Amino acid sequence: MANTKSALKRAQIAERNRLRNKAYKSAVKTLMKKYVSAVESYTANPTPESQQEVQARLSEAYSKIDKAVKRGVLHPNNGARKKSRLAHKLQPVVQSAE
């Protein structure tokens, strides 16, 4: 337990930040999973509607990753790696469709 007033305050701030970071990381993971499932459904049945769904999910995931990086929740390289992996999920599907 914290011995001083300032140490107690720092512990409270650290806990608050931990919860905020956890929420961002969770949201990023959720959006990434939604994008992957959209890509899988597009692979199974490539229609223009499903392609728009994939692009919308990709945009949402990119946006959330960028916000997490901007707020310091994710390291910039970590964010770039996540975005790159998302883009590579779609690449074989798009190439086979062309």
C-alpha positions in Angstrom: 0.0 0.0 0.0 1.1 3.5 -0.7 2.8 5.4 2.2 2.5 8.9 1.0 -0.3 11.0 -0.4 1.5 11.5 -3.7 2.2 7.7 -4.0 -1.5 7.0 -3.4 -2.5 9.5 -6.1 0.0 7.9 -8.6 -1.4 4.5 -7.8 -4.9 5.7 -8.6 -3.8 7.4 -11.8 -1.9 4.2 -12.9 -5.1 2.2 -12.3 -7.2 4.6 -14.3 -4.7 4.6 -17.2 -4.5 0.8 -17.1 -8.3 0.5 -17.4 -8.4 3.0 -20.3 -5.5 1.2 -22.1 -7.3 -2.1 -21.6 -10.5 -0.7 -23.2 -8.5 0.5 -26.2 -6.7 -2.8 -26.7 -9.9 -4.7 -26.4 -11.6 -2.6 -28.9 -8.7 -3.0 -31.4 -8.8 -6.8 -31.0 -12.6 -6.8 -31.5 -12.5 -4.7 -34.6 -9.6 -6.9 -36.0 -11.7 -10.1 -35.4 -14.7 -8.5 -37.1 -12.6 -7.6 -40.1 -11.1 -11.1 -40.4 -14.6 -12.6 -40.3 -15.8 -10.2 -43.0 -12.8 -11.2 -45.1 -13.7 -14.9 -44.6 -17.3 -14.3 -45.6 -16.1 -12.3 -48.7 -13.8 -15.1 -49.6 -16.7 -17.6 -49.5 -19.1 -15.4 -51.4 -17.4 -12.4 -53.2 -20.2 -9.9 -53.8 -19.9 -6.1 -54.0 -21.9 -5.8 -50.8 -19.5 -8.0 -48.9 -16.5 -6.2 -50.4 -18.0 -2.9 -49.1 -18.4 -4.6 -45.7 -14.7 -5.6 -45.7 -13.6 -2.1 -46.6 -15.8 -0.6 -43.9 -14.4 -3.0 -41.3 -10.8 -2.3 -42.4 -11.4 1.4 -42.1 -12.8 1.0 -38.6 -9.9 -1.1 -37.5 -7.3 1.3 -39.0 -9.0 4.2 -37.2 -9.0 2.5 -33.8 -5.4 1.4 -34.2 -4.3 4.9 -35.1 -6.2 6.4 -32.2 -4.6 3.9 -29.8 -1.1 4.8 -31.2 -1.8 8.5 -30.9 -2.8 8.1 -27.2 0.2 6.0 -26.4 -1.7 2.8 -25.8 0.1 1.0 -28.6 3.7 1.5 -29.7 3.8 3.0 -33.2 5.6 -0.1 -34.6 3.0 -2.3 -33.0 0.2 -0.3 -34.7 1.9 -0.5 -38.0 2.4 -4.2 -37.7 -1.3 -4.8 -36.9 -2.3 -2.6 -39.9 0.1 -4.5 -42.2 -1.3 -7.9 -41.1 -4.8 -6.7 -41.7 -3.9 -5.6 -45.2 -2.2 -8.9 -45.9 -5.3 -10.9 -45.0 -7.2 -9.3 -47.9 -4.4 -9.4 -50.4 -4.7 -13.1 -51.7 -8.5 -12.7 -52.0 -8.3 -9.5 -54.1 -5.6 -11.0 -56.3 -7.6 -14.2 -57.0 -10.7 -12.1 -57.8 -8.8 -10.1 -60.5 
